[in-house]
Amino acid sequence: MAIATLLPATTAFIQRAPRMLIGADWVEAADGQTMPLHNPATGEQLCVVPRATVEDVDRAVLAARQAFDDSPWSRTRPRERQNLLWKLAELMQRDAELLAQLECLNNGKSAAVAQAMDVQLAIDFLRYMAGWATKIEGSSPEVSLPLMPDAQFHSFIRREAVGVVGAIVAWNFPLLLACWKLGPALATGCTVVLKPADETPLTALKLAELVQEAGYPAGVFNVVTGTGITAGSALTRNPRVDKLTFTGSTAVGKEIGKVAMDAMTRVTLELGGKSPTIVLADADLDSAAAGAASAIFFNQGQVCCAGSRLYVQRKHFDRVVADIAGIANAMKLGSGLDASVDMGPLISARQQERVWRYIETGRESGATIACGGEQFGPGYFVQPTVIVDVDQRHPLVQEEIFGPVLVAIPFDDEADALRMANDSPYGLGASLWSNDLAAVHRMIPRIRSGSVWVNCHSALDPALPFGGYKMSGVGREMGHAAIEHYTELKSVLIKL
């Protein structure tokens, strides 16, 4: 086992005093309380961070409000916002290994994968959003006012920053999700209060250091660490927040949406998923099996658009399931600091128990465990698992498990596959595996999901909007669509 050596900077960051960023200052919680973080690979305590109070959140929002309304940030020009984002991306590139190690220790994922995927995609996204800072534009329509037929008018439409953004992110991709919120907010001229997930705030705190180093004015970016029930709720309900953006579970997202509507706060929600992977009879079966395995086992299955439902045309069902089970059985589990490991631990003992209960429910109902199905420690490990002989209405098929558990069901024809794929309260992603372009193009418009991938799965690019249908959320991350969600339109009419 080749465990990576921690950088001195990684060790120093973990050992530093528990502080969070509010305005220009790194501060403790108002009441001095802290909360522990754990290493999912060992279950041992990693460090402690501040447990923010309502007072802390209020101070952070006020700092963001003042920065938006009164500080030099409110007068920055597009080129300056572009250059600051580029500077932040450069600093992240410089510290990519450190960020990846923090993500590994705090989240459990592979440090090598985190550096190549999570950190690099976050950097690419900030660079992409930097380009939009200089391309935000309005329009100047010709108008006709019937009650003033002889008057002359000049009209134009401005696109302006929405204001103070309250951002709450999940624990499965802590740094990447934070940057998905931060990039368009800073490109448009907003200010941000970020509440990272209870379990995984370390890269958000490091990101705050880099924002300061890049030269952003005080209050533009604030990070409050703490629990969702206290800090998250306070941020959601703060009247000085103009927009809420949340990535996490559908249950929590619905509550945030209700609060936002009561206050008419702008809101985007990227929520849960139960994404289908559909393998047609003509597909390259080797590629489809490898792709389906990656779709569910990547990041320990803790991916909102994980391909957790597998539908294979009946004639090839046994072959594809056997191939995926073979891949799963060959996977090495262990610490994400070990580059030879294929899959790390789940985020917490609570999540390990939740995933385990779903597997046990399948066993109790007569489903067949084709591979895996066991949990172990120390740490929060669950084997990559494939389950067959399950009814479409079973909770294993209908509910988001958020772990390395694949449910496989055969289908007879396109209509059968589409019926089962769409038979879900979620609609975040889906993949089709086929070389028949006619079949692919017939099916794409009939799949009710925000993304459809063909012969790949969970393939994300900064230029492509990401979000869901149905219970998978409201609004979109990434792409030009993100700019629209962080701005307001103002119509101006001048009578000459």
Buried (B, 14 or more C-beta within 10 A) or exposed (E): EEBBEBBEBBEEBBEEEBBBBBBEEBBBBBEEBBBEBBBBBBBEEBBBBBBBBBEBBBBBBBBBBBBBEEBEBBEBEBEBBBBBBBBBBBBBBEBBBBBBBBBBBBBBBBBBBBBEBBBBBBBBBBBBBBEBBBEBEBEEEEEEEEEEEEEEEEBEEBBBBBBBBBBBBBBBBBBBBBBBBBBBBBBBBBBBBBBBBBBBBBBBBBBBBBBBEBEBBBBBBBBBBBBBEBBBBBBBBBEBBBBBBBBBBBEBBEBBBEBBEEBEBBBBBBBBBBBBBBBBBEBBBEBBBBBBBBBBBBBBBBBBBBBBBBBBBBEBBBBBBBBBBEBBEEBEBBBBBBEEBBBBBBBBBEBBEBBBEBBEBBEEEEBBBBBBBEBEEEBBBBBBBBBBBBEBEBEBBBBBBBBBBBBBBBBEEBEBBBBBBBBBEBBBBBBBBBEBEEBBEEBEEEBBBBBBBBBEBBEBEBEEBBBBBBBBBBBBBBBEBBBBBBBBEEEEEEEE
